[in-house]
């Protein structure tokens, strides 16, 4: 299978762009919650002229292309665990799962040893390919099945959607869209493939969060209004001098004439992200926190969105 993903953003800019950043399973739930809260308040940002999705944000972007924010929120809340009658350890005291902490430590070492962003992406790709060489076909098939089950529809929307990834062999950034010859499920699976190199045809791809940062907001350059939802809170794990942080991306957008609004999780909800981002039991709480934020910001963002 031949695929022709692009490495540079399309420049047929419009008026409004929605950027959905990465942030694990709880980040995905929070993103859906924010969009649903805005939707409940009368602002539908899911119909933006461009949507950019990275990692967990790519899943949210694809989900919003096939269902209403209200439906997606209800599906998350329906998975809430039954209330226990016994004592419960506070969420803030949760210990991150070992695979998550191991992955963070391993990738932090790669980042620390890299000379620049391109070197980091190449090293991340090489590490993923090394792991891929020792894994079996079941991991690839299982991950695709998992991603497919999360999507209400499995075809690209007509409105522009960019999904980010990185070529594991070359370290070059990759963008998937409806013209790239890649199935939507595969594009999302590649963008979320933290820890291993996802195969599409002859290519191998790793998480889109390694392109710049968890948001990749620079892809919205040229759009009049850019709304960035960042479960990661705009933080970066890379050296400040690399300029990959969200603040640098926002400065670049504004320098090119865009008006930008950013939304981060409230301080009270921060414990549900970062090290706890893959804790599935926190998804309903993260979605509710996002919904409350969306409702609270609706008036302000309606004025911004226009």
C-alpha positions as CSV (number, residue, x, y, z in Angstrom):
1,X,0.0,0.0,0.0
2,X,1.4,3.4,-1.0
3,X,0.7,6.3,1.3
4,X,1.6,9.9,0.6
5,X,1.3,11.8,3.9
6,X,2.3,15.4,3.9
7,X,5.0,16.9,6.2
8,X,3.9,20.5,5.8
9,X,0.6,22.2,6.6
10,X,-1.9,23.0,3.9
11,X,-2.2,26.7,3.4
12,X,-5.8,27.0,2.2
13,X,-6.5,28.9,5.4
14,X,-10.0,29.8,6.6
15,X,-11.4,31.7,9.5
16,X,-11.6,29.3,12.5
17,X,-9.3,26.5,13.6
18,X,-9.7,24.1,16.5
19,X,-6.5,22.5,17.9
20,X,-6.9,19.4,20.1
21,X,-3.8,18.5,22.0
22,X,-2.5,15.2,23.3
23,X,-2.8,14.1,26.9
24,X,-3.6,10.4,27.2
25,X,-6.9,8.8,28.1
26,X,-8.0,11.4,30.6
27,X,-6.9,14.2,28.2
28,X,-9.2,12.8,25.6
29,X,-12.1,12.8,28.0
30,X,-11.4,16.3,29.1
31,X,-11.3,17.5,25.5
32,X,-14.7,15.9,24.8
33,X,-16.0,17.5,28.0
34,X,-14.9,21.0,27.1
35,X,-16.3,20.8,23.6
36,X,-19.6,19.4,25.0
37,X,-19.8,22.1,27.6
38,X,-19.4,24.8,24.9
39,X,-22.0,22.9,22.8
40,X,-24.4,22.8,25.7
41,X,-24.0,26.6,26.0
42,X,-24.7,27.2,22.3
43,X,-21.2,27.2,20.8
44,X,-20.3,24.4,18.4
45,X,-16.6,24.5,17.8
46,X,-16.6,21.0,16.2
47,X,-17.5,22.6,12.9
48,X,-14.3,24.6,12.6
49,X,-12.8,25.3,9.2
50,X,-9.8,23.2,10.3
51,X,-9.3,20.8,13.1
52,X,-5.8,19.7,14.2
53,X,-5.6,16.5,16.3
54,X,-2.5,15.1,18.0
55,X,-2.3,11.8,19.9
56,X,-5.3,11.7,22.3
57,X,-6.5,14.9,20.4
58,X,-6.5,13.0,17.1
59,X,-9.0,10.5,18.7
60,X,-11.2,13.3,19.9
61,X,-11.0,15.0,16.5
62,X,-12.1,11.8,14.8
63,X,-14.8,11.2,17.3
64,X,-16.2,14.7,16.9
65,X,-16.4,14.0,13.1
66,X,-18.9,11.2,13.7
67,X,-21.0,12.1,16.7
68,X,-22.3,15.1,18.6
69,X,-20.3,16.4,21.6
70,X,-23.3,15.5,23.8
71,X,-23.3,11.9,22.6
72,X,-19.6,11.5,23.1
73,X,-19.8,13.0,26.6
74,X,-22.7,10.7,27.6
75,X,-20.7,7.6,26.4
76,X,-17.8,8.6,28.7
77,X,-20.0,9.2,31.7
78,X,-21.8,5.9,31.1
79,X,-18.5,4.2,32.0
80,X,-18.3,5.7,35.5
81,X,-17.6,3.1,38.1
82,X,-20.3,2.1,40.6
83,X,-20.0,4.2,43.8
84,X,-18.2,2.3,46.5
85,X,-19.5,2.2,50.0
86,X,-16.1,1.6,51.5
87,X,-13.3,4.1,52.1
88,X,-11.6,5.4,49.0
89,X,-8.1,6.7,48.7
90,X,-8.0,10.3,47.4
91,X,-7.4,10.6,43.6
92,X,-4.4,12.9,44.3
93,X,-2.7,10.0,46.0
94,X,-2.8,7.7,43.1
95,X,0.4,6.0,42.1
96,X,1.1,6.1,38.3
97,X,1.0,2.7,36.6
98,X,4.4,1.2,36.2
99,X,4.3,1.0,32.3
100,X,3.4,4.7,32.2
101,X,6.2,5.8,34.6
102,X,8.7,3.5,32.8
103,X,7.7,5.0,29.4
104,X,8.1,8.6,30.8
105,X,11.5,7.8,32.2
106,X,12.7,6.2,29.0
107,X,11.5,9.0,26.7
108,X,12.9,11.6,29.1
109,X,16.3,10.1,28.7
110,X,16.0,10.2,24.9
111,X,15.0,13.9,25.1
112,X,17.9,14.7,27.4
113,X,20.4,13.1,25.1
114,X,19.1,14.7,21.9
115,X,21.0,17.6,20.3
116,X,17.9,19.3,18.7
117,X,14.2,18.5,17.8
118,X,15.2,16.6,14.6
119,X,17.7,14.5,16.6
120,X,15.0,13.8,19.2
121,X,12.5,12.6,16.7
122,X,15.1,10.3,15.0
123,X,16.0,8.8,18.4
124,X,12.4,8.3,19.4
125,X,11.7,6.6,16.1
126,X,14.8,4.4,16.5
127,X,13.8,3.4,20.0
128,X,10.2,2.6,18.9
129,X,11.6,0.5,16.0
130,X,13.8,-1.4,18.4
131,X,10.7,-2.3,20.4
132,X,8.8,-3.1,17.3
133,X,11.4,-5.7,16.3
134,X,10.7,-7.6,19.5
135,X,6.9,-7.3,19.4
136,X,4.4,-9.6,17.6
137,X,1.7,-8.9,15.1
138,X,-0.9,-9.1,17.8
139,X,0.2,-5.7,19.2
140,X,-0.3,-4.0,15.9
141,X,-3.7,-5.7,15.2
142,X,-4.9,-5.2,18.8
143,X,-4.1,-1.5,18.8
144,X,-5.9,-0.9,15.5
145,X,-8.9,-2.8,16.9
146,X,-8.9,-0.7,20.0
147,X,-8.7,2.6,18.1
148,X,-11.4,1.6,15.7
149,X,-13.8,0.8,18.5
150,X,-13.4,4.3,19.8
151,X,-14.5,6.0,16.6
152,X,-18.3,6.5,15.8
153,X,-17.5,6.5,12.1
154,X,-14.3,5.3,10.4
155,X,-14.2,7.5,7.3
156,X,-12.6,11.0,6.9
157,X,-15.0,14.0,7.3
158,X,-15.4,16.4,4.4
159,X,-14.3,19.3,6.5
160,X,-10.5,19.7,6.8
161,X,-8.9,17.5,9.5
162,X,-5.1,17.2,10.1
163,X,-3.8,14.3,12.2
164,X,-0.1,14.5,13.2
165,X,2.5,11.7,13.4
166,X,6.3,11.3,12.9
167,X,8.0,8.9,10.5
168,X,9.8,6.4,12.8
169,X,12.6,5.8,10.3
170,X,13.5,9.3,9.2
171,X,12.2,11.3,12.1
172,X,10.4,13.6,9.7
173,X,7.0,15.1,10.8
174,X,4.0,13.6,9.0
175,X,0.4,14.9,8.4
176,X,-2.5,12.7,7.5
177,X,-5.7,14.0,6.0
178,X,-8.4,12.7,3.7
179,X,-6.2,13.0,0.7
180,X,-3.2,11.1,2.1
181,X,-4.4,7.7,1.1
182,X,-4.5,6.5,4.7
183,X,-7.6,5.2,6.6
184,X,-8.8,7.4,9.4
185,X,-8.4,4.6,11.9
186,X,-4.8,4.1,10.9
187,X,-4.0,7.8,11.0
188,X,-5.4,8.0,14.6
189,X,-3.6,4.8,15.6
190,X,-0.3,6.2,14.3
191,X,-0.8,9.6,16.1
192,X,-1.5,7.8,19.4
193,X,1.2,5.1,19.1
194,X,3.2,6.1,22.1
195,X,5.8,3.5,22.8
196,X,5.9,1.5,19.5
197,X,6.1,2.2,15.8
198,X,2.7,1.7,14.2
199,X,2.7,0.2,10.7
200,X,0.8,1.7,7.7
201,X,1.8,-0.1,4.5
202,X,5.6,0.0,4.3
203,X,5.8,3.0,6.7
204,X,6.3,3.1,10.5
205,X,5.0,6.0,12.6
206,X,5.2,7.2,16.1
207,X,3.1,9.6,18.3
208,X,2.3,13.0,16.8
209,X,3.3,14.7,20.0
210,X,6.9,14.4,19.0
211,X,6.4,16.6,16.0
212,X,6.7,19.8,18.0
213,X,4.7,19.5,21.3
214,X,1.5,18.0,22.5
215,X,-0.6,20.6,20.5
216,X,1.1,21.3,17.1
217,X,-0.8,24.6,17.0
218,X,1.5,26.0,14.4
219,X,-0.4,24.0,11.8
220,X,-3.2,26.6,12.2
221,X,-1.1,29.4,10.9
222,X,-3.1,31.6,8.5
223,X,-6.4,31.0,10.3
224,X,-8.1,34.1,11.7
225,X,-9.2,32.6,15.1
226,X,-7.4,29.6,16.7
227,X,-8.8,27.8,19.7
228,X,-6.3,25.5,21.4
229,X,-7.5,22.9,24.0
230,X,-4.4,21.5,25.8
231,X,-4.8,18.8,28.4
232,X,-1.1,19.0,28.8
233,X,-1.5,22.6,30.1
234,X,0.8,24.1,27.5
235,X,3.8,22.4,29.2
236,X,6.7,20.8,27.3
237,X,9.2,18.1,28.2
238,X,11.8,19.5,25.8
239,X,14.5,22.2,26.4
240,X,13.2,25.7,26.4
241,X,15.7,26.8,23.8
242,X,14.1,24.4,21.3
243,X,11.0,26.6,21.2
244,X,8.6,23.7,21.0
245,X,6.4,24.8,23.8
246,X,2.8,26.0,23.2
247,X,3.7,29.6,24.2
248,X,6.1,29.7,21.3
249,X,3.6,28.3,18.9
250,X,1.0,30.9,20.1
251,X,3.5,33.7,19.5
252,X,4.1,32.4,16.0
253,X,0.4,32.2,15.3
254,X,-0.1,35.8,16.5
255,X,2.9,37.0,14.5
256,X,1.1,35.7,11.4
257,X,-2.1,37.5,12.3
258,X,-4.2,34.9,14.2
259,X,-6.2,35.6,17.3
260,X,-5.6,32.8,19.7
261,X,-7.4,31.5,22.8
262,X,-6.0,28.6,24.9
263,X,-7.8,26.5,27.4
264,X,-6.0,24.3,30.0
265,X,-7.4,22.1,32.7
266,X,-8.3,23.9,35.9
267,X,-5.8,23.6,38.8
268,X,-8.3,21.4,40.8
269,X,-8.3,18.9,37.9
270,X,-4.6,18.8,37.1
271,X,-4.0,15.6,39.2
272,X,-6.0,13.7,36.5
273,X,-3.5,14.4,33.8
274,X,0.3,13.9,33.4
275,X,1.4,10.8,35.3
276,X,-2.3,9.7,35.7
277,X,-3.3,10.3,32.1
278,X,-3.7,6.6,31.3
279,X,-5.9,5.9,34.4
280,X,-9.2,4.9,32.7
281,X,-11.1,5.2,36.0
282,X,-10.5,9.0,35.9
283,X,-12.1,9.5,32.5
284,X,-15.6,10.4,33.8
285,X,-14.2,12.9,36.3
286,X,-12.0,14.4,33.6
287,X,-14.9,14.7,31.2
288,X,-17.1,16.4,33.9
289,X,-14.2,18.8,34.7
290,X,-13.9,19.7,31.1
291,X,-17.7,20.1,30.7
292,X,-17.8,22.5,33.6
293,X,-15.0,24.5,32.1
294,X,-16.6,24.6,28.7
295,X,-19.9,25.9,30.2
296,X,-18.1,28.5,32.2
297,X,-16.1,29.7,29.2
298,X,-18.9,29.7,26.7
299,X,-19.8,33.4,26.8
300,X,-16.2,34.4,26.5
301,X,-15.3,32.0,23.7
302,X,-18.5,32.7,21.8
303,X,-17.4,36.3,21.5
304,X,-13.9,35.1,20.5
305,X,-15.1,32.6,18.0
306,X,-17.4,35.1,16.3
